[in-house]
Amino acid sequence: MLQISDELASYVTELFPEEKTENRIKRLIENEMRRRLARYQLTIRNLESKYQMNFESFKTGKMVEKKGYSFEVENDFCDWEMALDGVETMSRKLNN
């Protein structure tokens, strides 16, 4: 059983006053997962727009190599890959 302080319990109650106690924490977690999902999706959209292609084309087109292994491009590659994994993970967890 999870125990939280009275202070945290009051914050969660303020956010979801209509919910039963056991559902408040669940809703808080689900909302955070949705927020993360939206952030990952935004990252993907921004990178697709920046490079005018999807990740698979970016990867198979060896864009990191073509762009001279610049820090920015390598960082975008990692962010893009992480965002795709994040979308998959958050979607799976939200659908369970």
C-alpha angles and dihedrals in degrees: 000000000000118000123197132183121264089247093057091043090055092051092051091046090053090052096047108020093157094056129089114252095255092051095051096074091043091053091048091053093045091051091051090049090051090049091052091046090053091048092051091048091050091051090052093048092048093050093045088052093046094052098027092230142076123261095260091056090045091052099042090043088058091229093166089059093042091051091054097255091283117181091241095054094044090048091049089051091054093044091049093049091047092048092051091050090046092053090051094047097045092044091051093048094046091050094052 
